[in-house]
Amino acid sequence: MTRMAAVFTLLSCMASASALGASSCPFPEGMQASIGASKQVIEARHAGVAKDDLLTRMSPGLNGQMSQLLNNIVDEVYDHPALLPEVYAAYRFEHCFVSQQHAEQVAAMKFADAYPLLKKCEQLHPEGTRPPCAMRVVHTVTGIPE
């Protein structure tokens, strides 16, 4: 996928998500959007799209909550060493899901605390065990029971 194709795919994903409503992560559409955006941002990074270029191209037309969600995803993906898409997307999915009931606790969560646990999830075999591990990371870091 070319750099521009990655950016335009991301933009179209988030543009459709911006019409979802007031919540930055409404159930279930916001969770689905967070998975798609997570994978697209990782692809853009791997394709060599600069963080600032990605942020500049995606901002127009997004509502405040969806823009904030996407900015958080871009920051996490670009400001830390790469994670496997399946691990990061599962983490983001659970992050969104748990925020429905525990918004303040999830908002206070620092990705830097979750990152080393997510790297451990990448080491699990078989591969199907990685997403559930990544989802548990949200609970481990926030202290919110599963």
Buried (B, 14 or more C-beta within 10 A) or exposed (E): EEBEEBBBBBBEBBBEBBEBEEBBBBEEBBBBBBBBBBBBBBBBBEBEBEBEBBBEBBEEEBBEBBBEBBBBBBBBBBEBEEBBBBBBBBBBBBBBBBBBEBEEBBEEBEBEEBBEBBBEBBEBEEEEEBBEBBBBBBBEBBEBEE
